[in-house]
Amino acid sequence: MFRSLKWKKLNPASEIPDLLPFAADKLTSWVYEDKIYVFGGYGPSPPPEMRELYPRNFSFVPDNLNGYVYQRGWNNHLVIYDITKNRFEWPKMFGDIPPPRAAMSSVCCSNGKIFVFGGRLETKRLNDLYSADLKKDTVIWRKIQNATDLEEFSDNVPIGRSWFSFTLVNGEKHALLYGGFDTFERVLSDAWLLNLETCQWKRLSCFDRGQRLWHTAVFSKTMGTVFLIGGVQENLFMQDQGDLGPVTWHPKSLETIQLSPPPLLALTLEEINKNYESLKPMLEEGTILPRNLLNHIERRRQGFGI
């Protein structure tokens, strides 16, 4: 069912009759044991009759500056979509439940431990850090790091931000944070490594790959590489006001962060690709190179459009 590559619109049931998930964007989500967890976000205020059905620890902070006809704001709503049962569920939450926020990011480890960092609440971009343990129908939150009012960059902890990437790396021992957008509307280009055992940050000053927000990042375990994909490299609000003039809004390049030495195969393919013309006679059919390596070379060249 999950390998057909065909879209299908679902109509999930609800564990609580008549209760639907909070309408929101800029939320964060993760997958654990055939369940999709969705947390927080920014959206319209739920009607009073619907709000009464939500769990008691649900919070909504109205945005009084947005200028919309209808009220919008931030929430700390947590809902589960059970893939096998095709229904929404509302887990019990205990501990240091995070306040409402949007445009934050999260990572989920295979042992059911999750980490949520940053995001925006009202006019502030946050740098607080929370973890949670996922237990069947229960989520137990713990605050690890309080939000601070940093205005300048530090080597100890990332400045508050939204619209950044946060990616599990190194066998789930660390999470890599990159870029984002801070309270002072600066597009960020810094990289940080969070040790998920000690919850200590380490700034990676050598991995500045240019300003980037609203992007995604993917870690290749085989390559030991994080790929920074897409996003925006300018202040979104300045663009709306026309203050920047004609700009290149999106990054032109796919950037990488190499966290460990690349495998020998990757290095070999790169060198063959660079020197293909001089090596071409050796790469024709009948050479001593194995067929699977020739296939690798051909796919790589097709991928680069050579």
C-alpha positions as CSV (number, residue, x, y, z in Angstrom):
1,M,0.0,0.0,0.0
2,F,2.8,2.4,0.8
3,R,4.9,1.6,-2.3
4,S,2.4,2.4,-5.1
5,L,3.6,6.0,-5.4
6,K,0.0,7.0,-5.9
7,W,-1.7,9.7,-3.8
8,K,-4.8,9.0,-1.9
9,K,-6.9,11.4,0.1
10,L,-7.5,10.1,3.6
11,N,-10.5,10.7,5.9
12,P,-9.2,9.8,9.3
13,A,-11.4,9.0,12.2
14,S,-10.9,10.8,15.5
15,E,-10.2,9.3,18.9
16,I,-12.3,12.1,20.4
17,P,-15.6,12.5,18.5
18,D,-16.0,15.7,16.4
19,L,-12.4,16.8,17.3
20,L,-10.1,17.6,14.4
21,P,-6.4,18.7,14.6
22,F,-5.7,22.4,14.9
23,A,-5.4,24.2,11.6
24,A,-1.9,25.5,11.3
25,D,1.2,26.0,9.2
26,K,4.9,26.2,10.3
27,L,4.5,23.2,12.6
28,T,7.0,20.4,13.2
29,S,6.5,16.7,13.0
30,W,8.2,13.3,13.4
31,V,7.5,9.6,12.9
32,Y,7.7,6.9,15.6
33,E,6.4,3.4,15.5
34,D,3.9,3.9,12.6
35,K,2.6,7.1,14.1
36,I,3.0,10.7,12.8
37,Y,3.3,13.3,15.6
38,V,2.5,16.9,14.8
39,F,3.4,19.7,17.3
40,G,2.7,23.4,17.4
41,G,2.3,25.9,14.5
42,Y,0.5,29.1,13.6
43,G,-3.1,29.4,12.4
44,P,-6.6,30.6,13.1
45,S,-8.1,30.5,16.6
46,P,-10.3,27.4,17.0
47,P,-14.0,28.1,17.7
48,P,-15.0,28.1,21.4
49,E,-16.9,24.8,21.1
50,M,-13.9,23.1,19.6
51,R,-11.4,24.5,22.1
52,E,-13.4,22.9,24.9
53,L,-12.7,19.5,23.4
54,Y,-8.9,19.9,23.3
55,P,-6.8,18.5,26.1
56,R,-6.5,20.8,29.1
57,N,-2.8,21.6,28.5
58,F,-3.6,23.1,25.0
59,S,-2.5,26.8,24.8
60,F,-3.2,29.4,22.1
61,V,-1.5,32.8,22.0
62,P,-3.2,35.3,19.6
63,D,-1.2,37.3,17.2
64,N,-2.5,40.9,17.7
65,L,-0.3,42.4,15.0
66,N,-1.1,40.3,12.0
67,G,-3.9,42.5,10.6
68,Y,-6.0,39.6,9.4
69,V,-9.8,39.8,9.4
70,Y,-9.9,36.6,11.6
71,Q,-7.7,36.0,14.6
72,R,-4.5,33.9,14.1
73,G,-1.9,32.9,16.6
74,W,0.5,30.3,17.9
75,N,-0.3,27.0,19.6
76,N,1.3,24.0,21.4
77,H,-1.1,21.5,20.1
78,L,0.2,17.9,19.9
79,V,-1.7,15.3,17.8
80,I,-0.9,11.8,16.5
81,Y,-2.0,10.3,13.3
82,D,-2.0,6.5,13.6
83,I,-1.1,5.2,10.2
84,T,-2.3,1.7,10.8
85,K,-5.7,2.7,12.3
86,N,-6.2,5.8,10.1
87,R,-7.2,8.0,13.0
88,F,-6.2,11.0,15.0
89,E,-5.2,10.6,18.6
90,W,-4.4,13.0,21.4
91,P,-1.7,11.8,23.8
92,K,-1.5,12.7,27.5
93,M,1.2,15.3,28.1
94,F,3.2,15.7,31.3
95,G,6.2,17.6,32.5
96,D,7.7,20.8,31.1
97,I,5.2,21.3,28.2
98,P,6.7,23.8,25.7
99,P,4.8,27.0,25.2
100,P,3.2,27.7,21.8
101,R,5.5,28.4,18.9
102,A,5.8,28.0,15.1
103,A,8.6,27.5,12.6
104,M,10.6,25.4,15.1
105,S,12.3,22.1,14.2
106,S,12.6,18.7,15.8
107,V,14.4,15.4,15.6
108,C,13.2,11.9,16.7
109,C,15.6,9.1,17.7
110,S,14.8,5.4,17.2
111,N,14.4,5.0,21.0
112,G,11.4,7.4,21.1
113,K,13.4,10.4,22.4
114,I,12.6,13.7,20.6
115,F,14.2,17.1,20.8
116,V,12.5,20.4,19.9
117,F,14.5,23.6,19.4
118,G,13.6,27.2,18.8
119,G,10.8,28.7,16.7
120,R,8.9,31.9,16.9
121,L,6.4,33.1,19.6
122,E,5.0,36.7,19.0
123,T,7.9,39.0,18.2
124,K,10.7,36.7,19.5
125,R,12.6,33.9,17.9
126,L,13.5,31.4,20.6
127,N,16.5,29.3,21.5
128,D,15.1,27.1,24.2
129,L,15.5,23.3,23.9
130,Y,13.1,20.6,25.0
131,S,13.2,16.8,25.0
132,A,10.4,14.3,25.3
133,D,10.0,10.6,25.8
134,L,7.2,8.9,23.7
135,K,5.4,6.3,25.7
136,K,2.5,4.6,23.9
137,D,-0.3,7.2,24.5
138,T,1.8,9.5,26.8
139,V,4.4,12.2,26.1
140,I,6.7,13.3,29.0
141,W,8.4,16.7,28.3
142,R,11.6,18.0,29.9
143,K,13.0,21.5,29.5
144,I,16.8,21.3,28.8
145,Q,17.6,24.9,28.0
146,N,15.8,28.2,28.8
147,A,15.2,30.8,26.1
148,T,17.7,33.7,26.3
149,D,17.7,37.2,24.9
150,L,21.0,36.9,23.0
151,E,21.5,39.8,20.5
152,E,25.1,38.8,19.4
153,F,26.4,35.5,18.4
154,S,27.9,33.2,21.0
155,D,30.2,30.1,20.9
156,N,28.2,28.5,23.7
157,V,24.6,28.4,22.5
158,P,22.8,29.2,19.2
159,I,21.0,32.5,19.0
160,G,17.2,32.4,18.9
161,R,15.8,31.5,15.5
162,S,13.0,30.1,13.3
163,W,13.0,28.5,9.8
164,F,16.2,26.5,10.4
165,S,17.2,22.9,9.7
166,F,17.8,20.4,12.5
167,T,19.0,17.0,11.4
168,L,20.0,13.7,13.1
169,V,23.6,12.7,12.2
170,N,26.4,10.4,13.4
171,G,24.3,7.4,14.3
172,E,21.8,9.5,16.3
173,K,24.5,10.8,18.6
174,H,24.2,14.3,17.4
175,A,21.8,16.8,15.7
176,L,23.1,19.4,13.2
177,L,21.5,22.8,13.3
178,Y,22.0,25.1,10.3
179,G,20.9,28.7,9.4
180,G,17.5,30.2,10.0
181,F,16.1,33.7,10.8
182,D,16.6,35.5,14.1
183,T,14.6,38.1,16.1
184,F,16.5,40.9,14.4
185,E,15.5,39.7,10.9
186,R,19.0,38.5,10.1
187,V,19.3,35.5,7.8
188,L,21.8,33.1,9.5
189,S,24.6,30.9,8.2
190,D,26.0,29.3,11.3
191,A,26.2,25.5,12.0
192,W,25.9,23.9,15.4
193,L,26.2,20.3,16.6
194,L,24.1,19.2,19.6
195,N,25.3,16.2,21.6
196,L,22.1,14.3,22.3
197,E,23.6,12.6,25.3
198,T,25.0,15.6,27.2
199,C,22.8,18.2,25.5
200,Q,25.8,20.4,25.0
201,W,26.2,22.6,21.9
202,K,29.3,23.0,19.7
203,R,29.6,25.7,17.1
204,L,31.1,24.5,13.8
205,S,32.7,27.7,12.6
206,C,34.4,26.0,9.6
207,F,31.0,25.0,8.1
208,D,29.6,28.3,7.1
209,R,27.9,27.5,3.8
210,G,26.1,30.9,3.3
211,Q,22.9,32.4,4.5
212,R,19.9,30.1,4.3
213,L,16.5,29.9,5.9
214,W,13.3,27.9,5.2
215,H,15.4,25.1,3.7
216,T,15.7,21.4,4.4
217,A,18.7,19.2,5.2
218,V,19.3,15.5,4.6
219,F,22.0,13.3,6.1
220,S,23.5,10.6,4.0
221,K,24.8,7.9,6.4
222,T,26.8,6.2,3.6
223,M,28.6,9.5,2.6
224,G,28.8,11.0,6.1
225,T,27.4,14.2,4.5
226,V,24.6,16.6,5.2
227,F,23.0,18.1,2.1
228,L,21.5,21.6,2.4
229,I,18.7,21.9,-0.1
230,G,16.6,24.9,-1.3
231,G,15.4,27.7,1.0
232,V,15.7,31.4,0.9
233,Q,18.9,33.5,1.3
234,E,17.3,37.0,1.8
235,N,15.2,38.7,4.4
236,L,11.6,37.6,3.5
237,F,10.1,40.8,5.0
238,M,12.4,43.1,3.1
239,Q,11.5,41.3,-0.1
240,D,7.8,41.9,0.6
241,Q,8.4,45.6,1.0
242,G,10.4,45.8,-2.2
243,D,13.4,47.2,-0.3
244,L,15.9,44.8,-1.9
245,G,15.3,45.5,-5.5
246,P,15.9,42.6,-7.9
247,V,17.6,39.8,-5.9
248,T,18.3,36.2,-6.2
249,W,15.8,34.9,-3.7
250,H,16.8,31.2,-3.6
251,P,20.3,29.7,-3.3
252,K,21.7,28.6,-6.6
253,S,23.7,25.8,-5.2
254,L,23.3,22.5,-3.3
255,E,25.7,22.9,-0.3
256,T,27.2,20.0,1.7
257,I,28.7,19.6,5.2
258,Q,31.1,16.7,5.4
259,L,31.0,15.3,9.0
260,S,33.3,12.3,8.4
261,P,35.7,11.2,5.7
262,P,33.8,10.1,2.6
263,P,34.0,6.4,1.6
264,L,36.6,5.3,-0.9
265,L,34.0,4.6,-3.5
266,A,32.7,8.2,-3.4
267,L,36.2,9.6,-3.8
268,T,36.9,7.2,-6.7
269,L,33.7,8.1,-8.5
270,E,34.5,11.8,-8.1
271,E,38.0,11.4,-9.6
272,I,36.7,9.3,-12.5
273,N,34.0,12.0,-13.2
274,K,36.6,14.8,-13.2
275,N,39.0,12.9,-15.6
276,Y,36.4,11.0,-17.6
277,E,37.8,11.8,-21.1
278,S,41.3,10.6,-20.4
279,L,40.0,7.5,-18.6
280,K,37.3,6.8,-21.2
281,P,39.2,4.0,-23.1
282,M,39.5,2.1,-19.8
283,L,35.8,2.5,-19.0
284,E,34.5,0.9,-22.2
285,E,32.9,-2.6,-22.2
286,G,35.4,-5.3,-21.8
287,T,37.7,-3.4,-19.3
288,I,38.7,-5.0,-16.1
289,L,36.3,-2.8,-14.1
290,P,33.4,-4.7,-12.6
291,R,29.9,-4.1,-14.1
292,N,28.5,-2.6,-10.9
293,L,31.2,0.0,-10.8
294,L,30.6,0.9,-14.4
295,N,26.9,1.3,-13.6
296,H,27.8,3.7,-10.7
297,I,29.9,5.8,-13.1
298,E,27.1,5.9,-15.7
299,R,24.4,6.9,-13.2
300,R,26.7,9.6,-11.7
301,R,27.4,11.1,-15.2
302,Q,23.7,11.1,-16.0
303,G,22.9,12.7,-12.7
304,F,25.3,15.6,-13.5
305,G,23.9,15.9,-17.1
306,I,27.3,15.2,-18.6
